[in-house]
Structure formats: C-alpha cells, structure tokens
Amino acid sequence: MVLCQATICSSCRYRDDAERFYKVLPKRLMKFGLEVAPDKTRLLLFSRYHVGLQRRFTFLGFEFYWKEDHRGNPCVARRTAPKKLQAACLRIKDWIKCNRHLRGKEFFRGLNRRLRGHYNYYGIIGNSRAINRFYFWSLQCTFKWLNRRGGQRKSYDKEHFKDILKHVGIAHPRITQKRYRKVFA
C-alpha cells in the first residue's frame, strides 16, 4: 500500500457536497492502492467572502489565500509557503558553505543554476517579495562565506563584491509566469 501525500483540492459549493466527497475519497483512492494521509486532508472553508490570511492552505510549496486586487475585487493569491522558503534559504546556504572552495567561474555558475531553478518554479505573479528575499539571502550568504575561506582576513569588500557580481552576471529575480490572454471566440 502506498501512502498518498499530495493534497487533493476540490471545490464544492455546498458543505453537504464537500462532506460527501470527503467520505468517498478514501474509497476511490483504495481502488488504485492509495490511501489518504489524515494529517494532510481536511475540509476548509475557502471563500471569496473571507479575504485575508486567516483561511489559507499550502499546496505544492505555495500558500493560497484570498486578497483584493487593485480594483477591490477578491482574487486568489499565491506566495511561497514560509516553510519552503526557509528550507530553500538553508539549502542555498549549505551549498555555498560546501562549495566556496570552487574557482570563481564554477562557483557562480552553480549559484546561478540554483537561483534560476528557484525563480522558474516560484516566479509566479504576486510572489516577487519571496523570490527577492531568496535572492538577497543568497547574496548575503555568498559574501559572508566567500570572505571566510583560505585563512585570509577578507577576500572581498562590498564594492569589489558588487563589481564581481556585475561581471559574472548573477541571475536576478524575475517572474517567469506568463499572463493569461483573454480569448474571445
């Protein structure tokens, strides 16, 4: 038996429909040899009439919640889940610490690869604050740990470090999600 760890998102208009679906879901998954993880499955009131972060849920590394857009209309917003952002920051810090011995070109190529991978996944509309936070965290860690190698007092000062970042072409945060075009047919 394999444990199903993914969250099942289903939207129901009425509470009775949601409860019926919640009861039937384990039986349906059993047909495929899967079972529901009880600690990750729950009924949640997620409605546009309850704007804010009080009613939110996490799915695939994103936190979903309702907010008002610039016109005042409610819309679903996504941002990087705080636990995932913290884990990504710790992973990049560990990578920098373990690979600070690499030559400059190799080191920054590896750092850029990790930064671009993060932007490609988390670079969605409305998530620029989280990817900027990840970017500045990685630059702070890079400056700190490159200055702690080889017994030298300091390898770089702030100005020299900025010049090097310009020269190597560090990957800047960017939104990679495409806006949906409205098609009138």
C-alpha positions as CSV (number, residue, x, y, z in Angstrom):
1,M,0.0,0.0,0.0
2,V,1.4,3.4,-1.0
3,L,0.6,6.5,1.1
4,C,-0.8,9.3,-0.9
5,Q,1.0,12.5,0.2
6,A,-0.4,15.0,-2.2
7,T,-3.2,17.3,-1.2
8,I,-6.5,16.8,-3.1
9,C,-8.0,20.1,-4.0
10,S,-11.7,20.0,-4.7
11,S,-14.1,22.9,-4.7
12,C,-17.6,22.3,-3.6
13,R,-20.3,25.0,-3.4
14,Y,-22.2,23.4,-0.5
15,R,-21.0,21.9,2.7
16,D,-23.0,18.7,2.2
17,D,-21.3,18.1,-1.2
18,A,-17.9,18.6,0.4
19,E,-18.6,16.2,3.2
20,R,-19.9,13.6,0.8
21,F,-16.8,13.9,-1.3
22,Y,-14.5,13.8,1.8
23,K,-16.2,10.4,2.8
24,V,-16.0,8.9,-0.7
25,L,-12.4,10.0,-1.5
26,P,-10.6,7.2,0.6
27,K,-12.7,4.5,-1.1
28,R,-11.9,5.8,-4.6
29,L,-8.2,6.0,-3.8
30,M,-8.2,2.4,-2.4
31,K,-9.1,1.2,-6.0
32,F,-5.6,2.4,-7.0
33,G,-3.8,1.1,-4.0
34,L,-3.6,4.6,-2.3
35,E,-4.8,5.9,1.0
36,V,-5.4,9.4,2.3
37,A,-2.9,10.9,4.8
38,P,-5.3,12.0,7.6
39,D,-2.9,14.7,8.9
40,K,-2.8,16.4,5.4
41,T,-6.5,16.1,4.5
42,R,-9.2,18.3,5.9
43,L,-12.3,20.3,5.0
44,L,-11.6,24.0,4.7
45,L,-13.9,27.0,4.1
46,F,-12.1,28.8,1.3
47,S,-14.4,31.6,0.1
48,R,-14.0,34.9,-1.6
49,Y,-16.2,36.4,1.2
50,H,-13.4,35.7,3.7
51,V,-10.5,37.7,2.3
52,G,-7.2,37.5,4.2
53,L,-4.6,35.1,5.5
54,Q,-6.8,33.6,8.2
55,R,-8.1,30.9,5.8
56,R,-5.2,29.7,3.7
57,F,-3.8,26.4,2.7
58,T,-0.5,25.1,1.3
59,F,-0.2,23.0,-1.8
60,L,2.9,22.1,-3.8
61,G,5.1,24.6,-2.0
62,F,2.7,27.5,-2.4
63,E,0.3,29.1,0.1
64,F,-3.1,30.0,-1.4
65,Y,-5.2,32.8,0.2
66,W,-7.8,35.4,-0.9
67,K,-6.9,39.0,-1.3
68,E,-8.3,42.1,-3.0
69,D,-6.9,43.1,-6.3
70,H,-6.2,46.7,-7.3
71,R,-9.8,47.2,-8.3
72,G,-11.1,45.9,-4.9
73,N,-12.3,42.5,-6.3
74,P,-11.4,39.4,-4.4
75,C,-9.0,37.0,-6.1
76,V,-6.9,34.0,-5.2
77,A,-3.3,34.9,-4.5
78,R,-0.3,32.6,-4.2
79,R,3.0,33.0,-2.5
80,T,5.9,30.7,-1.4
81,A,5.0,28.8,1.7
82,P,7.1,30.1,4.6
83,K,8.4,26.6,5.4
84,K,9.5,26.1,1.8
85,L,11.2,29.5,1.6
86,Q,13.1,28.8,4.9
87,A,14.2,25.4,3.6
88,A,15.3,26.8,0.3
89,C,17.4,29.5,2.1
90,L,19.0,26.9,4.3
91,R,19.8,24.7,1.3
92,I,21.4,27.5,-0.6
93,K,23.5,28.5,2.4
94,D,24.7,24.9,2.9
95,W,25.6,24.7,-0.8
96,I,27.6,28.0,-0.6
97,K,29.4,26.8,2.5
98,C,30.3,23.4,1.0
99,N,31.3,24.8,-2.4
100,R,33.1,28.1,-1.6
101,H,36.4,26.4,-2.5
102,L,35.5,26.2,-6.2
103,R,37.0,28.6,-8.7
104,G,35.1,31.8,-9.2
105,K,33.6,30.9,-12.6
106,E,32.5,27.4,-11.4
107,F,31.1,28.7,-8.2
108,F,29.0,31.4,-9.7
109,R,27.8,29.1,-12.5
110,G,26.5,26.7,-9.8
111,L,24.9,29.5,-7.8
112,N,23.2,30.9,-10.9
113,R,21.8,27.4,-11.7
114,R,20.3,27.2,-8.3
115,L,18.9,30.7,-8.4
116,R,17.3,30.3,-11.9
117,G,15.8,27.0,-10.8
118,H,14.2,28.7,-7.8
119,Y,12.9,31.5,-10.0
120,N,11.5,29.1,-12.6
121,Y,9.4,27.3,-10.0
122,Y,8.4,30.1,-7.6
123,G,8.5,33.0,-10.1
124,I,4.7,33.5,-10.3
125,I,2.7,36.7,-10.4
126,G,2.3,38.1,-6.9
127,N,5.3,36.3,-5.4
128,S,8.1,38.8,-6.1
129,R,8.6,39.6,-2.4
130,A,9.5,36.0,-1.7
131,I,11.9,35.5,-4.6
132,N,13.6,38.8,-3.9
133,R,14.0,37.7,-0.3
134,F,15.7,34.5,-1.5
135,Y,17.9,36.4,-3.9
136,F,19.2,38.8,-1.2
137,W,19.6,36.0,1.3
138,S,21.8,34.1,-1.2
139,L,23.9,37.2,-1.9
140,Q,24.4,37.8,1.8
141,C,25.5,34.2,2.4
142,T,27.8,34.3,-0.7
143,F,29.5,37.5,0.6
144,K,29.9,36.0,4.1
145,W,31.2,32.6,3.2
146,L,33.5,33.7,0.4
147,N,35.1,36.0,2.9
148,R,35.8,33.1,5.2
149,R,37.9,30.9,3.0
150,G,41.6,30.1,2.9
151,G,42.6,31.8,6.2
152,Q,42.5,35.3,4.5
153,R,41.1,38.0,6.6
154,K,38.7,39.2,3.9
155,S,38.6,38.3,0.2
156,Y,36.2,41.0,-0.8
157,D,34.9,44.3,0.4
158,K,31.3,45.4,-0.5
159,E,32.3,47.4,-3.6
160,H,34.6,44.7,-5.0
161,F,31.9,42.1,-4.4
162,K,29.3,44.2,-6.3
163,D,31.7,44.6,-9.3
164,I,32.3,40.8,-9.4
165,L,28.5,40.2,-9.3
166,K,28.1,42.6,-12.3
167,H,31.0,40.9,-14.1
168,V,29.8,37.3,-13.7
169,G,26.2,38.1,-14.4
170,I,24.4,36.9,-11.4
171,A,20.8,35.8,-12.1
172,H,18.4,38.4,-10.8
173,P,14.9,37.5,-9.6
174,R,12.2,37.5,-12.2
175,I,8.6,36.5,-12.7
176,T,8.5,33.6,-15.1
177,Q,4.8,33.0,-15.2
178,K,3.1,34.2,-18.4
179,R,-0.1,36.3,-18.1
180,Y,-3.2,34.6,-19.5
181,R,-4.5,36.2,-22.6
182,K,-8.2,36.5,-22.9
183,V,-9.5,34.9,-26.0
184,F,-12.9,36.0,-27.3
185,A,-14.4,33.3,-29.6
